[in-house]
Amino acid sequence: MKSMTIEQAEKLITPGGKWVMLDIRSQEEFLRSSYPEALSIPQRQFEDDPEGSISRLDREKSYLVMCHTGDHSRDIVSLLQDHGIDAANLDGGWRAYLRLSLQRFMEEDQDEKRSEKTAAIERSIIKRFRKTVWSPFTKAVKDYQLIQEGDRIACCISGGKDSFLMAKLLQELQKHGPVQFELVFLCMNPGYNEDNWQIIKDNAKILGIDLTVFNTEIFDTVAEIDKNPCYLCARMRRGYLYSHAKELGCNKIALGHHYDDVIETILMGMLYAGKVETMMPRLKSQHFEGMELIRPLYLIREKDIKAWRDANELNFIQCACRFTENCLSCGGARGSKRDDVKRLIADLARQDPVIEANLFRSVENVSLNAVIGYKDREGVRHSFLEEF
């Protein structure tokens, strides 16, 4: 199969030329940011109506097909070639183009321009997104008592929109808040591919975040695990973060889970595990004495995080794990249970918007007089018959 790098593509794709960039990512992703003058036909359209999608193409042109990672586009290239259309695959996909764009921005003599962008991002948090981002952040910090005087917090950076916004919020709170605390921006590389890792580092520089980096081989460790590799990977990453944070003198780690993660977790527990529980805003570590986990984005909606990202023209990695690059967020056809629950909640919310808030409040309004059984803090199970 014919393929080319983004550097090779730039030499071939010219205005009015023979080669055209064909972006098969979702329409939402395409509208947010794409290769200049690219043509958009989402992968799903090719799958649902291949003949109709192909009829939109000019057979006199050649097409360089771009998905998110460079994996799903191969099937579309084969489809086009089978129909007599000249096509090639873009190695690394959109991710490779993003890496190259960020790299050039960082290499150019634009220190002043980068400083202006960092300042604009910080102003947007306090001004434009004060109601939707800053206020719910400070409310969560206050209501759940997430930060105390003298804390040393490891803000854990995964490279996505959530963790980077959390870093900026904590940074602003440290500058202007009433409580004195220290921050370490802790970033673990569990085995990211080169493009993802470079994107993470460049975004950190643009945002004015000084990363403390350490490497692990978690991805290689779980590569041969067939059953629940994601669960094992998450547990291992959490353990490494706790361990390194403690070595750095931190007493807390901060993770970037948001409001939508919380309500999805509540419903997933009911549907797939038969239990009622939530993702807590604050937890004491069971295995690392004196350590806590906090979730400062607990009251922030994902749509508002996306709005902040898009308004500042930022592009973050979506899914860095090599085991989930077929997930919906990367344009694949295979979704996780969380993807399914996310869609279910969205469908229900379209019918009645109060459903999302009710899911969140459901774990604040548990009546022990109206449940068959429950577990106490020591894990002892109790039945309603004990006090019947």
Residue, then its C-alpha position, 0 to 999 in steps of 0.5 A: m500500500k502506498s503511504m507517505t509521511i507528513e513531510q512528503a505530503e506537504k511537498l505534493i499537496t499544493p493549491g490546485g494540484k493533483w494531490v488532495m488531503l482527505d480527512i476521514r475523522s469525525q465532522e466535529e474533529f474536522l471543523r475544529s482543526s484540519y489540514p489546510e484545504a482538506l476534504s472531509i468525508p468521515q470514515r462512518q460515511f464510507e462504511d455506511d455508503p461507500e458508493g455515495s462517498i466515492s461519488r464525491l471524489d474527483r477521479e482525476k485527483s489523487y487522495l492522501v487519506m488522513c485519520h487520527t492515527g494513520d491506522h483506520s485510513r488504510d482501509i479507506v485507501s484500499l477501498l479507493q484503490d479497489h474503485g480505481i482511485d489513486a490514494a495513499n495513506l498518511d503515516g501517523g495521521w492527524r497526530a503526525y501533522l499536529r506534532l509537526s505543526l507544534q514542533r515548528f511553532m516551538e522551533e521558530d524564534q517566537d518567544e514573545k508570541r508564545s508568551e502572549k499565547t500563554a498569557a491569553i490562555e490564562r486570561s481566558i480562564i479568569k475572564r471568558f470562562r470564569k462562570t463555566v470553568w473557574s467558578p466550578f473549580t474553586k467551588a469544588v476546591k472549597d466544598y470538598q476541602l481539596i487543598q490545605e495550607g502547606d500542601r505539596i500537590a503533584c498535578c498529574i499530566s497525562g497530555g489530554k485537555d483535562s489534565f492540562l486545564m487542571a494544571k492551569l487552574l491549579q497554577e492560577l489558584q496558587k498565584h492568586g488564591p488565599v491558601q499557600f501550597e506547592l505544585v509539581f507538574l508530574c508527567m509519566n511516560p509509560g511508553y507513548n509513541e514519539d508523536n504523542w510524547q512530542i505533542i505533550k512536551d510542546n503543549a506544556k511549553i505553550l501553556g507555561i507548564d514546567l514538567t517533571v518527567f519520569n519514564t516507565e515501561i507500563f505499556d510493554t508490561v501489559a502488552e501481552i495481557d489479554k484480560n482487562p489490560c486497561y484495568l491493570c494499566a490504570r492501576m499500575r499508572r496510579g501506583y507509579l504516580y503515588s510512588h514518585a509523588k511521595e519521593l518528591g515530597c508531595n502529600k497529594i496527587a491531583l487527577g483530571h477527572h471531570y463532572d461527566d466522568v463522575i456521572e458516567t462512573i455512577l451509571m456504569g457501576m449500576l449497569y455493569a457491576g450491580k453497585v451504587e458508588t461514585m468517583m470521589p472528589r477526595l480519597k486517602s490512599q490505601h497503600f501510600e501512607g499520608m497520601e491523598l488523591i484529589r479531583p479539582l475538575y469534579l464540578i466542571r462539564e466536559k463540554d466547557i473544557k472543550a470550549w476552553r480548548d477550542a477558544n484558545e486553539l489548542n490541540f491535545i492528544q486524545c488517546a495515547c494508549r496503544f491498546t485503545e487506539n481503535c476506540l471511538s475517540c480516535g476514530g475507530a469503530r470499537g467503543s468501550k463500556r464508558d463510550d456506550v454509557k456516555r452515549l446513553i446519558a447524552d440520549l437521555a439528557r436530550q429528552d430531559p436535561v435534568i437527568e445528568a444533575n440527578l445522576f450526580r445528586s443520586v449519590e448525595n441523597v442515599s437513604l439507608n432506610a430505603v436500600i436492601g443492603y450496604k457496606d460500611r467503611e470497614g467493608v462489612r456488609h449490612s442488611f435492612l433486616e438487621e434493624f427491621 
